[in-house]
């Protein structure tokens, strides 16, 4: 592992995300400002005010849409201005959502900030969160899913042998068994 410091940002950030082009994004925790961050030298470029203070996490869907979350509210952010393009209240979680992530198919997942936290699938039309399963973590914050496309074509199946194929195999085994018995019987008579 390489440990290298490229510089300080000069702002307090909790939420960071990298888009499909490799651009690093961050939202100021206490000022709600969206920033573009240069990964080579840590230089930040102010994009604009998101209107959301205390952003917990960022996520980018496969289409490049940028989202943030604060207190179970999902914000879609304009990457050109930082402004919120709309909000959606996430319902059905036990605790406050502190981690959001999209998979390669555009499904939004969330984690709540509690002991024994759950992973949720969030409906982007209604905001309803459905439990997927336990995370195995206490108080998770943030998270991402590796961007690997899930195949859309069916996986080829191996044909299952039919009863007639099994019958042929059993017949051959039975004939071999009979042949062995006859051979033993004829050697005993001699």
N, C-alpha and C positions, 0 to 999 in steps of 0.2 A: 504494500500500500504506500502510495506517495503522500507525504504530508507536506503541503506547501501553502503558505499564506500569500495571497495575491494583493491584499490590501483591505482596508476597512471601508465600510459602506457609509458610516456616519448617520445611519438611521436605524431604528429598532424594528426588526422584521421577525415575524414568526412564520409567515406563509411565503414559500418559494415554490416555483414551478418552472419546468422547461418545456417549451412547445416543440412541435415537430421539426422546426427549422434549427433548433438548438438554442433559441433565445431564452435567457433566464429572466423571469418575472418575479416581482415581490410586491407586497403591500405593507406599508408602514403600519405597525401595530397600533401606535397611539395617534397617528395622524390620518389614517385611511387613504393615503396616497399610493397610487399604482406607479411602480418604477420598472424600467427596463435596466437590466444589470449586465455589464460587459464581463463575461467570464474570464477574460484574459487579464484584466487589471482592476476589477471591482468598481469601475466607474459607473455611476448611476445616472440615468436620464429620467427626469420627472415626466410622467405621462399625464397624470391628473388626479383629481379627487374622486374617490369611489363612493363617498357618502356613507361608508361603513367603517366605523371605528372598532378596533379590537378584532380584526380579521384573524380567524383561526387557521384556515387552510385555503389553498387554491387548487383548481383542477382545470385541465384543458381537454375537451372532448375531441374525438377524431376529426371533426370538421374545423377545429381551431378555435371554437368558442371558449372563452375564459370565464370561469366561475369562482366565486369566493363564498365562504360561509361565516356567519356570526350568529350565535344564539338561535340555532335552528332556522335561520333564514338563509336561503340560497340566493346569491346575487349573480346575475350575468353581467359581466363588465365589458365595456367597449375598449379594446386594446389600443385604439387611437387617441381616446380622450380620458379614459379611466372611469367615465360616468357609468352608473348603473343603467342597464337596458331593461331591467325588470327584476322583480323578486318573487320568490316562492317560499312559503312557510313549509318546513319539513315537519310532518306529524307522525306519531306512532313510535318514536324512540323513547327509551327509558330515561336517558340523560341528554345533555346538550351535545349537539353534533360538533365535533372538533376535527374530524378528518373526512375529506371527500376525495374521491378518485373515480375516473372514468376508465372502463375497459376499452379494448380496441373496437368493440361493437357499439360504443356510445352509452352503455348502461352506467348509470351513476350509482356508486356505492358510498356508504357513509359509516363512520364509527362514532359511537357516543362515548363521552368522557366519564366513565364510571368504572368501578371495580367489576371485573368479569364482563367487559364490554362486548357488545354484539356487533356483527357486520350486517348492514342493511342494504337492500336494493331500494333505491328511491325512484318513484314514479315521477317523471319530469312534467307530467300534465297536472297531477293532483297534489304532489308533495308527499303522498303517503309512503311511509317507509315500511318495508316488510323484512322480517328477520331472515337472513340467509343462514347464520350460524354464529357460534361463539368465536371470538378472535383469539382467545387464549391469553389476552393481555388485560392488565388493569390500567385504566386511564390513558388509552392511546390518543395520540395527537398527530394528525397528519397521516400521510401514507400515499403510496402510488402503486399502480399496477403496471408491470412491464408491458409495453405496447407491442404485443404479439397478436397478429390476426388469428382468429379462430377459423378453421376451415369451414367453408359453407357447403362444400361438396361432401356427400356421404363417404364415409370410410368404407372401402371395399370389404365385403364379407366373404368368409370362406364357407363354401357349401358344406352343409352337414350331411354325412353319409346317410343314405336312406336305409330302411329296414332290409331291403333286398341286398344291399352291399354288406350289411352286418350278417345277413343270412348266409351269403356266400362265404364269408370269413368263418362263420361258425361251422358251416358244412365242411370246409377244408380242415379245420381243427378236429372235428369229429372223426373224419376219415383218417387223419394222422393218428388219432388216439386208437381207433379200431385196428389200424395197421400195426401199432406197437403191441396191442394186446394179442393179436394173432401171432406175431413174431415171438413173443414170450411163450405163448401156449405151444407153439411148434418146437421150440428149443427145449421145453420140459419133457416132451414125449420121447425125445431121442435118447 
